[in-house]
Amino acid sequence: MAWKNVLGTFLKSTPMISMYGGILTTTVYVAYKDYSRIQCMLNVYRTGNILPPFTENDFETEFQSRPAVESQLVAVLNNKFSNEYYIINGEVGVGKTRSILEVVRHLMNSSGKQNLGAPIFVTVDQGKSFPDTLAAAIHFNFDEHINFRTFLDIVLRIESIPKKDEASKLIRVLEALEESAFVYTMKYKKPVVLIIDGIASLNRTLPGALEKIQDKAKMWADCNIIKLIFVNNDEEVEEKLQRNSSAWSRAATPFVLEDLTESQTHSFLTTNYILRKDKNSYAESKDKSIKLITPEDSEKIYELVGGRILYLVSIKRDYMKGFSLDRIFLDMKDREKEKFINVSRRPSTWKVISLLRSFPHKSMKLSKLIKATDKDDVDYLCKLNVIRLVRDDIGIMVKFNSKLTENVVEELEMLYQRELQEHKEQCTSPKKSPVS
């Protein structure tokens, strides 16, 4: 039949053969990319990953080891099945991120180098956006046009082309993470370990993302495919996580990082270097211009700021530059007093401070403090980082944010009492009769 001959000739023509070849080549390439995408993600789960700028370098501040803390962190960050997700809490400046990074580096250099699995560390504030940073950390590429399933969707339904907004990108990363983690767990009999640092920032910058990830964390814990660790410094964020009662049921008891102990503080302060790159050169140097912190001055520093590593680094740097301890202390207290400018604009908050100051160890149950004062004032002081909430066996306790805050409060209270006394003396002193 003539039409069959025409059809056969057409199908065998050069344009049609080229089209067949193009479709076949595209299909094979898409299938390969789909396979290699998963394989790249599996590889990074085996070795662990830390993205710049948090990769180890010689310009970091020297790390003060805390063996007990690091041992607890290893127990949390290992790749053993647990059916839980984790929350690591701690005030700004206690050294949460650095301690976690050191443990992750240790695990990457031990089990990671043997391809036995190590954590993936990502912080919300690094990179272009959190979805992009998370994708980079797990080696996921946003190339949906080279994804077999999405390729077919786009061919059949143009409207299914993936959206580019941050919420949609996050969903795609979480979906890829979930799919690849399942393959990884089935193949290697271990969960993926993912650490997300700075969830308070995530709560502010990408509304709804924290709740979405928490729901995923609960499901992943149920399935034992991903062990997720949140790192947090905001009590309100933890309360938000708790309000999701279903997802909170899979959360392990929150782990809290505190300040350095007194002995760890003295150990950090009395070494003769700050940056890692200076460790060997300072140890060998006979340079008399390098001013070292004496044990006596180290005691004074601990009395003022305690073991808050953020303050210790600043003090040590200025001290080694040659500044006097009195000058350093004055600057440190002046910066802390800036918090109290807002307190002075709301006088009722000082009642909270005075009551907390009067209690033993300057610690008080939250419920008792709110009953004696006002909840809004307590919340306001928490936001100013004047006080902090701490959970223990008897409930939620309220403390001052740091030892430096305690000392500044004492100084302000003494100043207030002195001014009050002077005012009383002026009021009670006999008035001089006018000279006639």
C-alpha positions, 0 to 999 in steps of 0.5 A: 500500500502506498501510504505504508511506503510513505510512512516507512520512508518518513520514519526512516528519514534523517530528521526522525532518526535524529529525533529517536536518537535525541530522545534515547540519549536524553532518556539515558542521560536523565536516568544516569543523572538520577542515579548519580544524584543519589550516589553523590548524596550517599557518598557524603553521608559516609564521609560527613561534611562541613561547608566553608567558612566552618571548615577547619583552618589555622585562623580559628581561635584555639579550642578549649577542650571540655572532655565531659561535654565532648563525650556527651556530644559524641553520644548524641552525634554518632550514627547509632539508631535512636528513634529520636531527634535532639535539641542542643541548647545554650546561651549565646557565647557558651561555645555551642557551635565550636564544641559541636564542630570539633566533635564533627571534625573528630568523627569525620577524621575517624569514622568518616575517613573509613566511609563508616558515616559521619555527621553533616553540619549546616548552619542557617546563616551561612550561604545564600539561603538555608535551602541552598546551603542544606542542598550544598551540604548533602550534595544535592543539585537543583537540576530537576530538568535532569530528574527522570520523574520530573522530566516526564512530568514536564514533558506531559504537564508544562505547569509542573515545572518546579517553583523557585521560591525558598519554601518550594526549594526547601521542600525539594531538598527535604524530599531528596534528603528523605529519599536518599537517606532511606536508600543509605539506611537500607544499604549501610544499616545506619541513619544519616546524621544531620545537624542544623545550627541556628534554628532561631534564625530559621524561625525568623527568616523562613516562616513555617520552615522550622515546623516543617522540618520538625514534622520531618524529624519526627517521621525520620526518627520513627523510620530511623533513617535520619537522626536530626540535631537542632542547635538552639539559643532561644527559649521561645523557639524551644517552646514553639517546638514543644507546642507541636505535641505530636512531633515533640513526642520523639524529641530526646531530653534537650542537652544543655551546654554551659559555660567553661568551668573555673579550671577550664577558664584558667587553662584557656586564659593562661596559654600564650596564644589565641589563634591556632596558627600562633600556637607553635610560634608563640611556644618557641618565642622568647619575645618579651613583648607578648604579655601573658595573663598571670594566674592572679589576673586570671582569677580576677577575670573569672570573678567578673565574667565566669566561664563565658568563652565569648567574653574570655576571648575578647579579654584575652585578646585585649590583654595580650595587646597590652591593655590594662585589666582595669581598662578591659573590665571597664569596657566590658561592663560598659557594653553590658550596661547598654542592655539596661538602657531599655530596662530604665525605660521600663521601671517595673522590670527592675522589680524582677531583677531585684527579686531575683538578685535577693534569692540564694544563688540568684536563681528562682523558679519561673512560676514563683517569679511570675506570680510575684512580678509580671510575666510581660516583664520577665519575657521582656528581660529574657529578650534583652538577654538580662535573664535566662531560663534553665530547665532542671529536675524541679522545673524551669528556673530563672537566672541572670544571663551570665556572671558579668550580668550579675556583677553589673546588676550588683554595681547598678544596685549599689549606685542606686542605693547610694543615690537614694541615700544621698537623696534622703540626706538632702531631704532630712538635712536642716534648711539654712535660714536666709542671711538677713 
